[in-house]
Amino acid sequence: MSTAKKKEPRISLSPKKFNPYLGRTDDRLQAIEPLSGNPYWQQYGLTSANATDWHNKRLFFTAATTGLFAKYSNPATSTSLVKQQVKGWIKAFRTFANPLLNIIAASPNATSDDEAIFNLVLNVNRKKPTHTHTKIEDACHTDWVGHGGGNMKAGSRSTTDTKRHSLPEGADGVQYAWMILDDTPENITSNIASVQKANDAAIALRTANPALPVPIPLPLPVAPPQHPDDGAKQEFFSGATHQFAFGAANKGKYLYVWSRWYNSKHPEIAGDWNARQVELIN
């Protein structure tokens, strides 16, 4: 059974590999590009200060007898303190060099030779990221559990996973559309009808008796949302579960909510909204 080869980092943490890397990359930066007559660091888009810093670091590390690598390689001076110093120095150099390597990788003047010298992949040679453009077909089933004080935990699963909350292929989280109202859909609908009936009666009475004051309509209760875009707040959260803190002031009210599988990087493949759920906040 074959295994995939682990990708090597641009700059190795191994002192024996790092030492020649530092030498050949500095040689390249300081060399003159024959066609333009400019140093390679200038061709890549680096600054003189960048090139000087790189060169000075090379001298500090690779100097034949006084450099840090020489101390590391000499059994007489290769103490645990020196080894620790070398390890930390290489890490610091990587922090310094990686932004500059990014500039080189993006340079239109960099070539395949530079890829080998600096151990990087030019941007023009990078594989374009691939992702499916297929809509997420899995249905999103979300259950809600009250934790008291207006806190509710949502957990979602697909139809094929009946035992645990988990994401289907293509999704990196769940999108919710929700609204909090004071009552159940049935009671709100009944209240709206009652208020509307009272307003209609007041208008009819004023029409029959013009001398009466013009009635001020009673405000209608907020109607329950009929779909996710019907005034509901829409939010995305990564993962298959999320803890909502609606607050103690909303305890005893009702959560009107839809959910669906979502890909935050590719919203166009989001799944369908599930059916509206109405949950008592406790």
C-alpha positions, -999 to +999 in steps of 0.1 A: +000+000+000+015+033-011+014+065+010+014+101-002+048+118+002+047+146+027+051+180+012+084+196+021+083+231+036+099+259+016+126+264+042+137+233+060+141+233+098+170+209+094+203+229+099+221+207+074+195+214+047+190+250+058+227+260+055+231+253+018+196+267+011+206+300+027+238+301+006+223+294-028+194+317-023+216+346-013+239+339-042+208+342-065+195+374-050+229+391-053+237+378-089+231+399-120+203+390-144+221+390-178+194+405-200+184+434-178+217+440-160+198+443-127+204+422-096+179+393-093+164+408-061+154+438-081+139+417-109+117+399-084+104+431-069+123+431-036+139+461-021+176+468-015+169+465+022+153+431+017+184+418-002+208+433+023+190+417+053+190+384+035+227+387+028+236+397+064+217+368+078+235+345+055+269+358+067+258+355+104+247+319+100+272+304+074+305+322+082+332+295+079+345+296+115+324+321+134+290+315+120+262+299+139+263+268+117+300+263+123+294+263+160+266+238+155+287+215+134+318+215+156+314+189+184+335+210+207+310+239+205+278+222+197+262+225+231+225+222+239+223+260+241+238+264+206+215+238+192+185+256+207+198+289+193+201+274+158+166+260+160+151+294+171+172+313+145+159+292+116+123+297+128+129+334+130+144+334+095+114+316+081+092+343+095+114+369+078+118+351+045+083+338+038+067+371+028+097+378+005+093+343-010+056+351-017+068+382-037+092+361-057+066+334-063+042+361-077+069+379-098+064+377-136+102+376-139+107+345-118+114+313-136+115+275-131+151+279-120+139+302-092+114+275-082+143+251-076+166+276-060+141+290-035+121+257-032+088+273-040+060+271-065+054+301-088+019+314-086+015+308-124+022+271-118-001+266-089-030+243-094-063+262-093-084+252-063-112+229-072-145+226-056-178+211-065-204+233-081-231+208-073-258+219-049-259+202-015-288+178-018-288+165+018-318+176+038-309+195+070-326+182+101-322+205+131-332+198+167-333+224+194-326+219+231-332+246+257-305+252+283-324+278+304-320+315+306-329+320+269-301+297+257-308+272+230-285+247+213-291+238+177-278+205+163-281+195+127-277+162+108-284+149+074-310+122+065-283+096+061-268+103+096-294+094+122-271+091+152-251+123+155-249+159+144-225+161+114-220+180+082-227+164+048-202+166+020-199+201+006-210+220+037-189+237+063-217+248+085-254+257+089-272+289+079-302+299+101-330+323+095-349+332+126-373+356+143-386+357+179-423+364+185-444+365+216-468+337+207-476+306+187-486+310+150-522+300+158-526+326+185-509+353+165-531+346+135-562+347+158-551+380+174-544+396+140-579+386+129-595+400+161-576+433+157-585+436+121-621+429+129-621+456+155-605+481+131-630+472+104-659+477+128-645+511+139-643+522+102-678+510+095-692+529+125-674+561+114-688+556+079-723+553+094-718+583+117-696+609+100-697+631+131-677+605+151-639+611+153-618+594+127-608+561+143-571+554+150-565+518+138-552+494+164-517+481+155-517+446+141-494+421+158-463+411+139-473+383+116-453+350+117-427+348+089-438+326+061-403+320+046-367+326+054-366+360+035-398+372+053-381+395+077-361+368+094-325+374+106-301+351+086-268+340+102-242+314+093-222+294+119-195+268+111-200+232+122-231+212+127-240+226+162-243+261+176-252+276+210-276+305+207-279+330+235-312+347+230-312+363+264-334+359+295-358+386+282-369+362+255-376+333+278-411+321+272-413+335+237-412+316+205-384+310+180-395+308+144-365+293+125-354+277+093-320+261+087-300+247+058-266+233+049-242+260+037-208+265+023-194+298+034-168+299+005-193+288-022-228+301-012-242+291-045-242+254-035-262+259-003-289+233+003-326+239+006-341+254+037-359+230+059-395+234+070-402+262+095-398+252+131-414+269+161-396+264+194-404+276+229-374+295+243-368+284+279 
